[in-house]
Structure formats: structure tokens, C-alpha cells
Amino acid sequence: TPVNRTNPLAKDYVPNLVSVENIQVNSIMQNNLEKLLEDARADGVNLLLESGYIPYEEQIKLYTDTFNSVKEQKGYTNIKAEAETVKVVSKAGESEAQTGLIVSFADGDSSTFLNSKSFFWLEAHAIEYGFVLRYPKNKQDVTSKNYNPQCYRFVGKEYAEKMNISAENSILKLLEEPKDNYHIVFLVKEPSGLLKT
């Protein structure tokens, strides 16, 4: 079951974490993530890991800060501010970042990620390492989130390749509603197809 509003995580849920370049991530993606970063840099791309695991309490702060900022800057009512905030930041317990399987990237040579070398490299190669773009462009009706070109979800190499063959709508549907033939277990089972180093 995916993590979202209808399937929240417990406040005390913490996955098995490791540190990759001083960012905590779920241990099941460690080898793939390290290899992805290494290969990008070997290709001359200054790809940086910006964020990973976000604990429950930190997610509360992220959500609250974003809500207050949206409300203040736009002059929205609480209801309108909340509707806009959840398009960008999930409430605590409703964020896949708490699983440690979501990572955000940055480009060390550009302050604008979109159209950077890192953006294009990930677009071409992320699937090879088991990562899929979590919040694609023009898919808010499926993901409930605004487009985020920096946010990738680890699903394992085998599943990422199968999703890619099935086209981008299938990627989103599988992340939102996993099917038996692509049984993606979000929290417990280690996906097959991990890269070996």
C-alpha cells in the first residue's frame, strides 16, 4: 500500500537507514543510489543529493512552515492555504519521505535544476538505477502534487524498467495503486534488481 492521506505511516515508523553523502536514506537503495551518483559524476555531471529521509516531527515543521508561508504570501484563508500546501508538501505520516525511499537531487553547477545537466542526466538514466520521477509534469490529477523535477522514488531496477515499458501513466498508477504483477512493497520487502557494487 502506498503512503498517502488514506494510508498514513505511524508516527514512530523509522525505516532501516544509512547515510549516503551525509543524507539519510532507506538502506535498500544504498548501492543503487551510490552507483547513480558515481556514474553521473563520471559522465561530467555535478549531481548532488539534496534530501532523503524526513522523520515525522520534521515533516510537521515542513508542512506548518509551508502552510504559513502560503497563507501569508497569498493572503489565503486557512482552507485555501491548506489546499495549496498539500500540493507541495504532505502532512506528517502521509509523506513517502518518511519511508526513506524518496530522494531529491540538485545540480552543483546550476541554481536552477530544471534544464541543468543533472536534470537531463536523471531523465535519461534514473530508471537504470531503480529510480522513477515521483511527481511528473501535468500529472497532478494522479499524484495530487505539483510537478517536481528533483524528486525521485526508489522502486528497484526491475520495477522501474517494467514501469518504463508501460509508459509514464503506468508509473504513476503503480506508485499510487500497486498491482499484484508489479507487487511493490513500499516499506518491508527489498525489491529485486538492485545493482551490485
Salt bridges, closest charged atoms under 4 A:
GLU21 OE2 - ARG41 NH1 2.54
ASP39 OD1 - LYS35 NZ 3.15
GLU57 OE2 - LYS11 NZ 3.39
ASP65 OD2 - LYS61 NZ 2.62
GLU82 OE2 - LYS91 NZ 2.58
GLU84 OE2 - LYS80 NZ 3.41
GLU84 OE2 - LYS87 NZ 3.01
GLU96 OE1 - ARG134 NE 2.57
GLU96 OE2 - ARG153 NE 3.23
GLU128 OE2 - HIS125 ND1 2.89
GLU158 OE2 - LYS162 NZ 2.89
GLU161 OE2 - LYS157 NZ 3.53
GLU168 OE2 - LYS139 NZ 3.70
GLU176 OE2 - ARG134 NH2 2.69
